[in-house]
Amino acid sequence: MLYFLTGLTASGKSSIAHEIAVERNIPILSLDSMAVYKGLDILSAKPSDVMRAQVEYFGLDIAEPDQNFSIVDYLNYLLDIDFANLTYSKDILAVGGTGLYFSSLVKKYEFRPTDPTIRAELEQLNYEQLLKFHEIYKIELPNVELNKRRLIRNIESSILEDSKYVFPSINISSDKVGIFWNNPDYKLNIQKRTNNMIKNGLNNELNLLQNPSKTILQAIGMNIDSDIESNINQKTYKLAKKQLTWFKKEESLEIHTTNDRKFIKNRMIELLDE
């Protein structure tokens, strides 16, 4: 069965998950949209080589830095490793704070794959040309505030309508599937983590990236030219608030507001044993 330990970034969920995985001899699925990238070890706070020797991790290092990796790519990766069937043969602990990854597994969203060729051609068009494209091919405009990105996605959805799919059923609880850890000490934890990242060579890691994708350029720590520590902290605070907004709507998760690490670990183990 698949269980979830989610929470605010830097809450401490990853270390708890690893401890449980070692004790129970079970694998971990990463729910982190940055950990999918090779070469972002420090920025995404990936588990160390020693930790990965102790526990089998899924969802790490599956994309090149120049790849725009989407939720569809993530689901395709899980399809490739037959992840849905794995959840029926063993316990797996999913850990991370990317809300869309969580929802895609629990709610079985319908997805339309993207075509790199179509995307590349559409991105060459400006806003007015994209509107004209809608007019010529009689594509209904979305009822939202329009921008170039939304127009491109709307055209893709129309073109690829027949290729949509639903991710296969996974083995999860019909009641509570896991925990969201709202750690009130998240700001202090973020500050400590950022400081450690910089000490461990974050600047060198970022400088080694060649032609990073748009997805990576939107990541915390990218596109900052001065006072890297302060910038990362501020961006990560904002990320934590977005995570809380997303996950507090998820009724399938228990939300615990506490800085008691032992409580979170014990409650997660109780869920595994129910």
MARTOR-82557 format. One line per field, with one value per residue: x, y, z of N, C-alpha, C, O in turn. Coordinates in steps of 0.2 Angstrom, whole numbers. Example, Ala and Ser with C-alpha at 12.3 -4.5 7.8 and 13.67 -1.06 7.14 Angstrom:
BEGIN
npx <- [66 / 64]
npy <- [-28 / -11]
npz <- [39 / 35]
capx <- [62 / 68]
capy <- [-22 / -5]
capz <- [39 / 36]
cpx <- [66 / 64]
cpy <- [-16 / 0]
cpz <- [39 / 39]
opx <- [71 / 67]
opy <- [-17 / 6]
opz <- [42 / 40]
% end
This chain:
BEGIN
npx <- [4 / 2 / 8 / 8 / 19 / 19 / 22 / 27 / 40 / 57 / 53 / 57 / 52 / 58 / 69 / 63 / 55 / 65 / 71 / 60 / 58 / 70 / 69 / 58 / 61 / 57 / 53 / 55 / 45 / 49 / 41 / 45 / 47 / 59 / 69 / 69 / 78 / 94 / 109 / 105 / 108 / 111 / 103 / 90 / 90 / 93 / 93 / 108 / 122 / 124 / 112 / 104 / 109 / 105 / 91 / 79 / 75 / 63 / 59 / 70 / 83 / 79 / 78 / 85 / 95 / 91 / 79 / 61 / 52 / 37 / 21 / 15 / 26 / 32 / 21 / 22 / 35 / 32 / 23 / 32 / 40 / 31 / 24 / 11 / 7 / 16 / 12 / 3 / 10 / 19 / 23 / 25 / 32 / 28 / 35 / 37 / 34 / 27 / 12 / 4 / 10 / 6 / -8 / -11 / -9 / -17 / -30 / -32 / -31 / -36 / -25 / -17 / -5 / 10 / 17 / 33 / 37 / 25 / 24 / 36 / 34 / 23 / 28 / 35 / 26 / 18 / 8 / -4 / -4 / -6 / -19 / -25 / -23 / -32 / -44 / -44 / -43 / -55 / -55 / -61 / -59 / -51 / -60 / -53 / -41 / -31 / -15 / 1 / 6 / -5 / -13 / -6 / -6 / -20 / -22 / -14 / -21 / -32 / -28 / -22 / -33 / -38 / -29 / -29 / -27 / -30 / -21 / -17 / -25 / -20 / -14 / -21 / -26 / -44 / -48 / -38 / -24 / -12 / 0 / 1 / 13 / 13 / 25 / 28 / 40 / 46 / 52 / 64 / 70 / 71 / 81 / 92 / 94 / 97 / 108 / 117 / 116 / 123 / 136 / 139 / 142 / 133 / 133 / 143 / 136 / 125 / 132 / 137 / 127 / 121 / 113 / 100 / 83 / 67 / 59 / 68 / 74 / 64 / 65 / 68 / 82 / 87 / 90 / 95 / 105 / 112 / 116 / 113 / 109 / 99 / 89 / 85 / 80 / 69 / 61 / 59 / 51 / 39 / 36 / 33 / 21 / 12 / 12 / 5 / -7 / -11 / -11 / -19 / -32 / -34 / -43 / -40 / -28 / -20 / -18 / -6 / -1 / 14 / 30 / 35 / 45 / 45 / 32 / 26 / 33 / 29 / 15 / 15 / 20 / 9 / -1 / 4 / 3 / -11]
npy <- [-6 / 12 / 25 / 42 / 55 / 71 / 88 / 105 / 113 / 109 / 104 / 93 / 81 / 72 / 66 / 59 / 50 / 42 / 36 / 28 / 20 / 13 / 6 / -2 / -8 / -3 / 5 / 22 / 35 / 49 / 65 / 77 / 90 / 96 / 87 / 78 / 81 / 78 / 82 / 92 / 91 / 97 / 109 / 103 / 96 / 82 / 64 / 57 / 48 / 37 / 36 / 32 / 20 / 13 / 13 / 10 / 22 / 30 / 41 / 50 / 59 / 58 / 66 / 77 / 92 / 101 / 99 / 102 / 97 / 89 / 86 / 76 / 70 / 65 / 56 / 47 / 42 / 34 / 25 / 18 / 11 / 3 / 7 / 8 / -6 / -10 / -4 / -13 / -24 / -21 / -11 / 6 / 22 / 38 / 54 / 71 / 88 / 93 / 98 / 95 / 83 / 74 / 75 / 70 / 57 / 52 / 57 / 53 / 61 / 66 / 67 / 76 / 72 / 81 / 87 / 88 / 94 / 101 / 110 / 117 / 124 / 132 / 140 / 149 / 158 / 174 / 183 / 188 / 181 / 168 / 170 / 172 / 159 / 152 / 157 / 153 / 139 / 137 / 135 / 135 / 148 / 148 / 151 / 161 / 173 / 178 / 173 / 171 / 158 / 151 / 151 / 143 / 131 / 128 / 127 / 115 / 106 / 105 / 100 / 88 / 81 / 68 / 59 / 59 / 52 / 42 / 39 / 23 / 14 / 15 / 7 / 13 / 19 / 20 / 29 / 39 / 44 / 48 / 60 / 77 / 88 / 102 / 111 / 122 / 128 / 131 / 142 / 144 / 132 / 132 / 143 / 137 / 126 / 132 / 139 / 128 / 123 / 132 / 132 / 119 / 120 / 125 / 136 / 132 / 121 / 127 / 135 / 125 / 120 / 118 / 126 / 127 / 121 / 129 / 125 / 123 / 136 / 142 / 138 / 138 / 148 / 150 / 162 / 173 / 186 / 192 / 192 / 178 / 170 / 176 / 178 / 165 / 161 / 169 / 166 / 153 / 154 / 158 / 148 / 138 / 143 / 142 / 128 / 125 / 131 / 123 / 109 / 110 / 108 / 95 / 82 / 69 / 68 / 69 / 83 / 90 / 101 / 104 / 104 / 93 / 81 / 67 / 64 / 65 / 55 / 43 / 44 / 42 / 29 / 22 / 24 / 16 / 4 / 2]
npz <- [0 / -3 / 6 / 12 / 17 / 19 / 19 / 25 / 17 / 22 / 34 / 40 / 36 / 27 / 33 / 44 / 36 / 30 / 41 / 45 / 33 / 33 / 45 / 42 / 31 / 18 / 2 / -4 / -12 / -20 / -19 / -26 / -36 / -40 / -37 / -46 / -56 / -63 / -55 / -47 / -33 / -21 / -21 / -21 / -10 / -9 / -4 / 3 / -4 / 5 / 11 / 0 / -2 / 8 / 7 / -5 / -17 / -27 / -41 / -41 / -50 / -64 / -74 / -87 / -84 / -94 / -98 / -99 / -87 / -84 / -75 / -82 / -87 / -75 / -71 / -82 / -80 / -68 / -74 / -82 / -73 / -68 / -57 / -51 / -49 / -40 / -28 / -24 / -20 / -11 / 4 / 2 / 5 / 1 / -1 / 1 / -5 / -16 / -22 / -33 / -38 / -28 / -28 / -41 / -40 / -29 / -33 / -46 / -58 / -75 / -88 / -102 / -113 / -117 / -133 / -138 / -151 / -155 / -145 / -146 / -158 / -156 / -146 / -153 / -158 / -155 / -143 / -150 / -162 / -157 / -152 / -165 / -170 / -162 / -167 / -181 / -181 / -174 / -160 / -143 / -132 / -116 / -101 / -92 / -86 / -99 / -105 / -113 / -110 / -106 / -117 / -126 / -119 / -120 / -133 / -135 / -127 / -135 / -147 / -143 / -137 / -139 / -134 / -120 / -104 / -89 / -74 / -69 / -56 / -39 / -24 / -10 / 6 / 10 / 18 / 28 / 20 / 24 / 31 / 33 / 38 / 47 / 52 / 64 / 66 / 54 / 47 / 54 / 52 / 38 / 36 / 42 / 34 / 21 / 24 / 26 / 14 / 6 / 12 / 8 / -5 / -14 / -24 / -33 / -38 / -45 / -54 / -62 / -70 / -86 / -99 / -91 / -89 / -91 / -81 / -71 / -70 / -63 / -51 / -33 / -28 / -41 / -54 / -46 / -41 / -31 / -14 / -10 / 0 / 8 / -2 / -6 / 6 / 7 / -4 / -1 / 10 / 4 / -4 / 6 / 11 / 0 / -1 / 11 / 9 / -2 / 3 / 14 / 10 / 7 / 11 / 13 / 20 / 36 / 46 / 55 / 67 / 73 / 82 / 86 / 83 / 86 / 88 / 75 / 68 / 76 / 74 / 60 / 59 / 65 / 56 / 46 / 51 / 53]
capx <- [0 / 6 / 7 / 11 / 21 / 20 / 23 / 31 / 47 / 61 / 49 / 60 / 49 / 62 / 73 / 58 / 53 / 71 / 71 / 55 / 60 / 76 / 66 / 53 / 64 / 52 / 56 / 52 / 44 / 50 / 36 / 48 / 48 / 66 / 73 / 69 / 83 / 101 / 114 / 102 / 108 / 111 / 97 / 84 / 91 / 92 / 96 / 115 / 123 / 124 / 105 / 101 / 112 / 101 / 84 / 77 / 72 / 60 / 58 / 76 / 88 / 76 / 77 / 91 / 93 / 89 / 72 / 56 / 49 / 30 / 18 / 14 / 33 / 32 / 17 / 25 / 40 / 29 / 21 / 37 / 42 / 25 / 23 / 4 / 7 / 21 / 9 / -1 / 14 / 23 / 22 / 29 / 31 / 29 / 38 / 38 / 29 / 24 / 5 / 2 / 12 / 2 / -15 / -11 / -9 / -23 / -37 / -32 / -33 / -35 / -20 / -16 / 2 / 12 / 21 / 38 / 37 / 20 / 26 / 41 / 31 / 18 / 31 / 38 / 21 / 17 / 1 / -9 / -4 / -9 / -26 / -27 / -23 / -38 / -49 / -43 / -45 / -61 / -54 / -64 / -54 / -52 / -63 / -48 / -36 / -27 / -8 / 4 / 7 / -12 / -15 / -2 / -9 / -26 / -21 / -11 / -26 / -37 / -25 / -21 / -39 / -40 / -24 / -29 / -27 / -30 / -16 / -19 / -27 / -15 / -17 / -21 / -32 / -50 / -49 / -33 / -18 / -5 / 1 / 4 / 16 / 14 / 30 / 28 / 47 / 48 / 56 / 71 / 73 / 73 / 87 / 97 / 95 / 100 / 115 / 121 / 117 / 129 / 142 / 141 / 144 / 127 / 135 / 146 / 131 / 121 / 136 / 139 / 121 / 122 / 106 / 94 / 76 / 63 / 57 / 73 / 75 / 59 / 66 / 71 / 89 / 89 / 89 / 96 / 112 / 115 / 113 / 109 / 105 / 92 / 84 / 83 / 75 / 62 / 57 / 56 / 45 / 33 / 34 / 29 / 14 / 9 / 11 / 0 / -14 / -13 / -12 / -25 / -38 / -34 / -46 / -37 / -22 / -21 / -14 / -3 / 4 / 18 / 37 / 37 / 47 / 44 / 25 / 25 / 36 / 25 / 9 / 16 / 20 / 3 / -5 / 7 / 1 / -18]
capy <- [0 / 18 / 30 / 49 / 59 / 77 / 94 / 111 / 112 / 110 / 102 / 87 / 75 / 67 / 62 / 54 / 45 / 38 / 32 / 23 / 16 / 8 / 1 / -6 / -11 / -2 / 10 / 29 / 38 / 56 / 69 / 83 / 92 / 98 / 81 / 73 / 83 / 76 / 88 / 97 / 87 / 102 / 113 / 99 / 92 / 74 / 60 / 56 / 41 / 32 / 35 / 29 / 13 / 10 / 13 / 11 / 28 / 31 / 48 / 54 / 59 / 55 / 71 / 81 / 99 / 106 / 96 / 105 / 91 / 91 / 81 / 71 / 66 / 61 / 50 / 42 / 38 / 29 / 20 / 14 / 7 / -1 / 9 / 6 / -13 / -11 / -3 / -19 / -30 / -19 / -4 / 12 / 28 / 44 / 59 / 77 / 94 / 95 / 96 / 92 / 76 / 71 / 75 / 66 / 50 / 51 / 59 / 50 / 66 / 65 / 71 / 76 / 72 / 86 / 85 / 93 / 97 / 106 / 115 / 121 / 128 / 136 / 145 / 154 / 163 / 179 / 182 / 190 / 175 / 163 / 171 / 170 / 152 / 149 / 159 / 150 / 132 / 137 / 133 / 139 / 151 / 147 / 157 / 163 / 178 / 175 / 175 / 166 / 151 / 148 / 150 / 137 / 125 / 127 / 124 / 108 / 102 / 104 / 95 / 81 / 78 / 60 / 55 / 59 / 46 / 42 / 35 / 17 / 14 / 13 / 4 / 18 / 18 / 23 / 34 / 44 / 41 / 50 / 65 / 84 / 91 / 109 / 112 / 130 / 131 / 130 / 147 / 143 / 126 / 135 / 147 / 132 / 122 / 137 / 140 / 122 / 122 / 137 / 129 / 113 / 121 / 127 / 141 / 128 / 117 / 131 / 137 / 119 / 119 / 120 / 127 / 124 / 122 / 134 / 123 / 124 / 143 / 145 / 135 / 142 / 148 / 152 / 169 / 177 / 188 / 195 / 190 / 172 / 166 / 180 / 177 / 158 / 160 / 173 / 162 / 147 / 155 / 159 / 141 / 135 / 146 / 139 / 121 / 125 / 132 / 117 / 103 / 110 / 106 / 88 / 79 / 62 / 69 / 72 / 89 / 90 / 107 / 103 / 104 / 87 / 76 / 60 / 63 / 64 / 48 / 38 / 44 / 39 / 22 / 20 / 23 / 10 / -2 / 1]
capz <- [0 / -3 / 11 / 11 / 22 / 16 / 24 / 23 / 15 / 28 / 40 / 43 / 34 / 23 / 38 / 47 / 31 / 29 / 47 / 45 / 28 / 35 / 50 / 39 / 24 / 12 / -3 / -4 / -18 / -20 / -22 / -26 / -43 / -42 / -36 / -52 / -60 / -61 / -54 / -42 / -27 / -15 / -21 / -19 / -3 / -10 / 1 / 2 / -7 / 10 / 12 / -5 / -2 / 13 / 5 / -13 / -19 / -34 / -42 / -41 / -55 / -69 / -80 / -88 / -82 / -99 / -99 / -95 / -84 / -82 / -71 / -87 / -87 / -69 / -72 / -87 / -77 / -64 / -78 / -85 / -68 / -66 / -50 / -48 / -47 / -35 / -22 / -22 / -18 / -5 / 7 / -1 / 8 / -3 / 4 / -2 / -4 / -22 / -21 / -39 / -38 / -23 / -31 / -47 / -38 / -25 / -36 / -53 / -63 / -82 / -91 / -109 / -114 / -121 / -138 / -139 / -157 / -155 / -140 / -149 / -164 / -153 / -142 / -158 / -159 / -150 / -140 / -155 / -166 / -153 / -152 / -171 / -171 / -159 / -172 / -187 / -179 / -170 / -153 / -138 / -127 / -109 / -97 / -87 / -88 / -104 / -106 / -119 / -108 / -105 / -124 / -128 / -116 / -122 / -140 / -134 / -125 / -140 / -152 / -140 / -133 / -140 / -131 / -113 / -100 / -82 / -71 / -66 / -49 / -35 / -18 / -5 / 10 / 8 / 23 / 28 / 16 / 27 / 35 / 31 / 44 / 47 / 57 / 65 / 66 / 47 / 45 / 57 / 48 / 31 / 37 / 44 / 28 / 16 / 26 / 25 / 6 / 4 / 14 / 5 / -12 / -19 / -29 / -38 / -41 / -49 / -60 / -67 / -74 / -93 / -102 / -87 / -92 / -88 / -74 / -66 / -69 / -59 / -44 / -28 / -29 / -48 / -56 / -41 / -43 / -26 / -7 / -12 / 6 / 9 / -8 / -6 / 12 / 6 / -9 / 2 / 14 / 0 / -6 / 12 / 12 / -5 / 1 / 16 / 5 / -6 / 6 / 19 / 6 / 5 / 16 / 14 / 25 / 43 / 46 / 62 / 68 / 79 / 81 / 89 / 77 / 88 / 87 / 68 / 66 / 79 / 70 / 53 / 60 / 67 / 50 / 42 / 55 / 53]
cpx <- [4 / 3 / 10 / 13 / 23 / 21 / 26 / 38 / 52 / 58 / 53 / 57 / 53 / 66 / 69 / 57 / 59 / 72 / 66 / 56 / 65 / 73 / 61 / 55 / 59 / 55 / 52 / 51 / 45 / 44 / 39 / 50 / 54 / 70 / 73 / 75 / 90 / 105 / 111 / 102 / 107 / 105 / 91 / 84 / 90 / 95 / 103 / 116 / 122 / 116 / 102 / 104 / 108 / 94 / 83 / 73 / 69 / 59 / 64 / 80 / 85 / 75 / 84 / 90 / 90 / 82 / 67 / 51 / 42 / 27 / 16 / 20 / 33 / 28 / 19 / 31 / 37 / 26 / 26 / 40 / 37 / 23 / 16 / 4 / 11 / 17 / 4 / 3 / 18 / 21 / 27 / 27 / 33 / 30 / 39 / 33 / 26 / 17 / 2 / 4 / 7 / -5 / -16 / -12 / -15 / -30 / -37 / -35 / -33 / -30 / -19 / -8 / 4 / 17 / 26 / 38 / 31 / 22 / 31 / 39 / 27 / 22 / 34 / 32 / 20 / 10 / -4 / -9 / -7 / -17 / -29 / -28 / -30 / -44 / -49 / -46 / -51 / -60 / -56 / -59 / -56 / -55 / -59 / -45 / -31 / -20 / -5 / 4 / 0 / -15 / -12 / -5 / -16 / -26 / -19 / -17 / -31 / -34 / -24 / -27 / -40 / -34 / -23 / -29 / -28 / -25 / -20 / -21 / -21 / -18 / -16 / -27 / -38 / -52 / -43 / -27 / -12 / -6 / 3 / 7 / 17 / 18 / 30 / 35 / 50 / 53 / 64 / 74 / 75 / 80 / 93 / 99 / 99 / 107 / 120 / 122 / 123 / 136 / 144 / 142 / 138 / 129 / 138 / 141 / 127 / 126 / 138 / 133 / 122 / 115 / 100 / 88 / 72 / 60 / 62 / 74 / 69 / 60 / 69 / 79 / 91 / 87 / 90 / 104 / 115 / 112 / 109 / 106 / 99 / 87 / 81 / 78 / 69 / 58 / 55 / 51 / 39 / 31 / 30 / 22 / 10 / 7 / 5 / -7 / -16 / -15 / -18 / -31 / -39 / -36 / -43 / -31 / -24 / -16 / -12 / 1 / 7 / 25 / 40 / 38 / 45 / 36 / 23 / 27 / 31 / 18 / 9 / 16 / 13 / -2 / -2 / 4 / -7 / -21]
cpy <- [6 / 23 / 37 / 52 / 66 / 82 / 100 / 109 / 113 / 108 / 97 / 80 / 69 / 63 / 57 / 48 / 40 / 33 / 26 / 18 / 11 / 3 / -4 / -10 / -10 / 4 / 17 / 31 / 46 / 60 / 76 / 85 / 94 / 92 / 76 / 75 / 81 / 83 / 93 / 94 / 92 / 106 / 109 / 95 / 84 / 70 / 58 / 49 / 36 / 31 / 31 / 22 / 9 / 9 / 14 / 17 / 28 / 39 / 53 / 54 / 56 / 60 / 75 / 88 / 103 / 103 / 100 / 99 / 93 / 85 / 75 / 66 / 62 / 55 / 45 / 38 / 33 / 24 / 15 / 9 / 2 / 0 / 7 / -1 / -14 / -9 / -8 / -25 / -28 / -13 / 0 / 18 / 34 / 50 / 65 / 82 / 96 / 93 / 93 / 84 / 71 / 70 / 70 / 59 / 48 / 52 / 56 / 55 / 63 / 69 / 70 / 76 / 78 / 84 / 90 / 97 / 103 / 111 / 120 / 126 / 133 / 142 / 150 / 159 / 168 / 178 / 183 / 184 / 169 / 164 / 170 / 163 / 149 / 151 / 155 / 142 / 131 / 133 / 137 / 142 / 149 / 153 / 159 / 169 / 175 / 178 / 170 / 159 / 147 / 146 / 144 / 131 / 123 / 124 / 116 / 104 / 100 / 99 / 88 / 78 / 71 / 56 / 56 / 52 / 47 / 37 / 29 / 17 / 11 / 11 / 9 / 17 / 22 / 29 / 39 / 40 / 43 / 56 / 72 / 87 / 98 / 111 / 120 / 133 / 131 / 136 / 146 / 137 / 128 / 138 / 142 / 128 / 126 / 138 / 134 / 121 / 126 / 134 / 123 / 113 / 122 / 131 / 137 / 124 / 121 / 133 / 131 / 118 / 122 / 120 / 124 / 126 / 127 / 132 / 124 / 131 / 146 / 142 / 140 / 142 / 150 / 159 / 174 / 179 / 191 / 192 / 183 / 169 / 170 / 178 / 170 / 158 / 163 / 169 / 156 / 148 / 155 / 152 / 137 / 137 / 143 / 132 / 121 / 126 / 126 / 111 / 104 / 108 / 99 / 84 / 72 / 62 / 71 / 77 / 90 / 97 / 106 / 103 / 97 / 81 / 69 / 59 / 61 / 57 / 43 / 38 / 41 / 31 / 19 / 19 / 17 / 4 / -3 / -3]
cpz <- [0 / 2 / 10 / 17 / 19 / 21 / 21 / 21 / 21 / 34 / 44 / 41 / 31 / 28 / 42 / 42 / 30 / 35 / 47 / 39 / 30 / 40 / 47 / 33 / 19 / 8 / -2 / -11 / -17 / -23 / -22 / -33 / -45 / -41 / -42 / -57 / -58 / -60 / -49 / -35 / -21 / -15 / -19 / -13 / -4 / -5 / -1 / -1 / -2 / 11 / 6 / -6 / 3 / 11 / -2 / -13 / -26 / -35 / -42 / -48 / -62 / -75 / -81 / -86 / -88 / -101 / -95 / -93 / -81 / -78 / -76 / -87 / -81 / -69 / -77 / -84 / -72 / -68 / -80 / -80 / -65 / -58 / -47 / -45 / -41 / -28 / -20 / -19 / -12 / -2 / 4 / 3 / 3 / 1 / -1 / -2 / -11 / -23 / -27 / -40 / -34 / -26 / -37 / -45 / -34 / -29 / -43 / -58 / -70 / -84 / -99 / -110 / -118 / -127 / -139 / -145 / -157 / -151 / -143 / -154 / -161 / -149 / -147 / -159 / -154 / -148 / -145 / -160 / -163 / -153 / -159 / -173 / -168 / -164 / -178 / -186 / -175 / -163 / -148 / -133 / -120 / -105 / -91 / -90 / -93 / -104 / -111 / -116 / -108 / -112 / -127 / -125 / -118 / -129 / -140 / -132 / -130 / -145 / -149 / -136 / -134 / -136 / -123 / -110 / -93 / -79 / -68 / -58 / -45 / -28 / -12 / 0 / 8 / 13 / 23 / 25 / 19 / 30 / 32 / 38 / 43 / 53 / 58 / 65 / 59 / 45 / 47 / 53 / 41 / 31 / 38 / 37 / 22 / 18 / 25 / 18 / 4 / 6 / 11 / -3 / -17 / -25 / -35 / -42 / -47 / -55 / -65 / -71 / -81 / -96 / -98 / -90 / -88 / -82 / -69 / -64 / -64 / -52 / -39 / -29 / -36 / -49 / -50 / -41 / -37 / -19 / -8 / -6 / 8 / 4 / -7 / 0 / 10 / 1 / -6 / 7 / 10 / -2 / 0 / 12 / 6 / -4 / 6 / 13 / 1 / -2 / 11 / 16 / 6 / 12 / 18 / 19 / 32 / 43 / 54 / 62 / 74 / 77 / 84 / 84 / 79 / 87 / 80 / 66 / 69 / 75 / 63 / 54 / 61 / 61 / 46 / 45 / 55 / 48]
opx <- [10 / -3 / 15 / 9 / 29 / 20 / 29 / 41 / 50 / 61 / 52 / 59 / 52 / 67 / 71 / 57 / 58 / 73 / 68 / 55 / 65 / 74 / 61 / 51 / 57 / 59 / 47 / 56 / 41 / 43 / 36 / 53 / 56 / 76 / 77 / 77 / 92 / 104 / 115 / 97 / 104 / 101 / 86 / 80 / 86 / 100 / 105 / 111 / 120 / 114 / 98 / 101 / 107 / 90 / 87 / 67 / 73 / 58 / 63 / 80 / 88 / 72 / 87 / 84 / 87 / 79 / 67 / 47 / 42 / 30 / 16 / 20 / 36 / 30 / 19 / 31 / 40 / 26 / 25 / 42 / 38 / 22 / 16 / 1 / 10 / 19 / 2 / 1 / 21 / 17 / 33 / 21 / 39 / 26 / 43 / 28 / 24 / 16 / -2 / 0 / 5 / -8 / -21 / -15 / -18 / -35 / -43 / -40 / -29 / -30 / -21 / -6 / 0 / 20 / 25 / 40 / 33 / 20 / 30 / 41 / 27 / 20 / 37 / 34 / 21 / 6 / -9 / -15 / -10 / -21 / -34 / -32 / -33 / -49 / -55 / -49 / -53 / -64 / -55 / -54 / -62 / -54 / -61 / -45 / -28 / -18 / -9 / 2 / 0 / -18 / -15 / -6 / -17 / -30 / -21 / -17 / -34 / -38 / -25 / -26 / -41 / -35 / -18 / -32 / -27 / -25 / -25 / -17 / -18 / -24 / -10 / -32 / -37 / -56 / -42 / -25 / -6 / -11 / 7 / 3 / 21 / 16 / 32 / 36 / 56 / 58 / 68 / 80 / 80 / 84 / 98 / 105 / 103 / 111 / 125 / 127 / 127 / 140 / 150 / 143 / 138 / 127 / 137 / 142 / 126 / 123 / 140 / 134 / 124 / 111 / 97 / 87 / 75 / 59 / 60 / 76 / 70 / 56 / 72 / 82 / 97 / 83 / 86 / 108 / 121 / 106 / 103 / 100 / 94 / 81 / 75 / 73 / 63 / 52 / 49 / 46 / 33 / 25 / 25 / 18 / 4 / 2 / 1 / -12 / -22 / -21 / -21 / -36 / -44 / -33 / -45 / -28 / -28 / -10 / -16 / 6 / 5 / 27 / 46 / 34 / 43 / 35 / 20 / 24 / 29 / 16 / 5 / 13 / 12 / -5 / -7 / 3 / -9 / -27]
opy <- [6 / 24 / 36 / 53 / 66 / 81 / 100 / 105 / 118 / 110 / 96 / 75 / 63 / 57 / 51 / 42 / 34 / 27 / 20 / 12 / 5 / -3 / -10 / -14 / -14 / 8 / 17 / 31 / 48 / 59 / 81 / 81 / 95 / 91 / 72 / 71 / 81 / 88 / 98 / 94 / 90 / 106 / 112 / 91 / 81 / 73 / 58 / 45 / 30 / 25 / 27 / 17 / 3 / 4 / 18 / 18 / 27 / 43 / 59 / 48 / 52 / 58 / 76 / 90 / 108 / 106 / 100 / 96 / 97 / 80 / 69 / 60 / 56 / 50 / 39 / 32 / 27 / 18 / 9 / 4 / -1 / -4 / 5 / -2 / -18 / -12 / -8 / -30 / -32 / -9 / -1 / 20 / 35 / 51 / 65 / 81 / 102 / 87 / 88 / 80 / 66 / 64 / 67 / 55 / 43 / 48 / 57 / 54 / 59 / 75 / 65 / 81 / 81 / 79 / 96 / 103 / 108 / 117 / 126 / 132 / 139 / 148 / 156 / 165 / 166 / 174 / 179 / 182 / 165 / 159 / 167 / 161 / 145 / 147 / 152 / 140 / 126 / 129 / 143 / 138 / 149 / 158 / 159 / 171 / 170 / 183 / 165 / 155 / 142 / 141 / 140 / 126 / 117 / 120 / 112 / 98 / 95 / 94 / 83 / 74 / 68 / 50 / 54 / 48 / 52 / 31 / 30 / 21 / 7 / 13 / 10 / 13 / 27 / 32 / 43 / 35 / 40 / 58 / 71 / 88 / 100 / 112 / 124 / 139 / 131 / 135 / 147 / 137 / 126 / 137 / 143 / 127 / 124 / 138 / 135 / 119 / 124 / 134 / 121 / 108 / 121 / 130 / 138 / 123 / 118 / 133 / 133 / 114 / 128 / 115 / 120 / 131 / 130 / 136 / 126 / 133 / 151 / 144 / 145 / 137 / 152 / 162 / 179 / 175 / 193 / 191 / 183 / 166 / 166 / 178 / 169 / 155 / 160 / 168 / 153 / 144 / 153 / 151 / 134 / 133 / 141 / 129 / 116 / 123 / 125 / 109 / 99 / 107 / 96 / 83 / 69 / 57 / 76 / 77 / 91 / 97 / 107 / 102 / 97 / 78 / 65 / 53 / 56 / 53 / 38 / 32 / 37 / 28 / 13 / 14 / 14 / -1 / -9 / -4]
opz <- [3 / 3 / 6 / 22 / 16 / 27 / 15 / 24 / 25 / 40 / 50 / 44 / 32 / 27 / 43 / 44 / 30 / 34 / 48 / 40 / 28 / 40 / 49 / 30 / 15 / 11 / 2 / -15 / -12 / -29 / -20 / -37 / -51 / -44 / -42 / -61 / -52 / -64 / -48 / -32 / -16 / -10 / -15 / -11 / 0 / -2 / -7 / -2 / -3 / 12 / 8 / -9 / 3 / 13 / -5 / -11 / -31 / -30 / -42 / -50 / -65 / -80 / -76 / -87 / -86 / -106 / -89 / -97 / -77 / -77 / -73 / -87 / -81 / -67 / -76 / -86 / -72 / -66 / -81 / -81 / -60 / -54 / -41 / -40 / -37 / -23 / -14 / -16 / -9 / -6 / 3 / 4 / 1 / 6 / -6 / 2 / -11 / -24 / -27 / -42 / -35 / -26 / -37 / -49 / -35 / -28 / -46 / -61 / -72 / -83 / -101 / -107 / -122 / -126 / -140 / -145 / -160 / -152 / -142 / -155 / -163 / -149 / -144 / -162 / -148 / -150 / -146 / -162 / -167 / -154 / -160 / -176 / -171 / -165 / -180 / -190 / -173 / -161 / -148 / -131 / -119 / -107 / -85 / -96 / -91 / -102 / -113 / -120 / -110 / -114 / -130 / -129 / -119 / -131 / -143 / -135 / -131 / -148 / -153 / -132 / -128 / -135 / -120 / -113 / -90 / -82 / -65 / -55 / -46 / -27 / -9 / -2 / 5 / 12 / 18 / 27 / 17 / 33 / 27 / 42 / 39 / 59 / 54 / 65 / 58 / 41 / 44 / 52 / 39 / 27 / 35 / 36 / 19 / 14 / 23 / 15 / 0 / 2 / 10 / -6 / -23 / -30 / -40 / -48 / -52 / -61 / -70 / -76 / -82 / -97 / -100 / -93 / -83 / -77 / -64 / -59 / -61 / -47 / -41 / -30 / -37 / -45 / -50 / -42 / -38 / -19 / -6 / -7 / 9 / 6 / -8 / 0 / 12 / 2 / -8 / 7 / 12 / -3 / -2 / 14 / 7 / -5 / 5 / 15 / 1 / -3 / 13 / 20 / 4 / 17 / 23 / 20 / 32 / 42 / 58 / 59 / 80 / 71 / 85 / 82 / 75 / 85 / 78 / 62 / 66 / 74 / 61 / 50 / 59 / 60 / 43 / 41 / 57 / 47]
% end
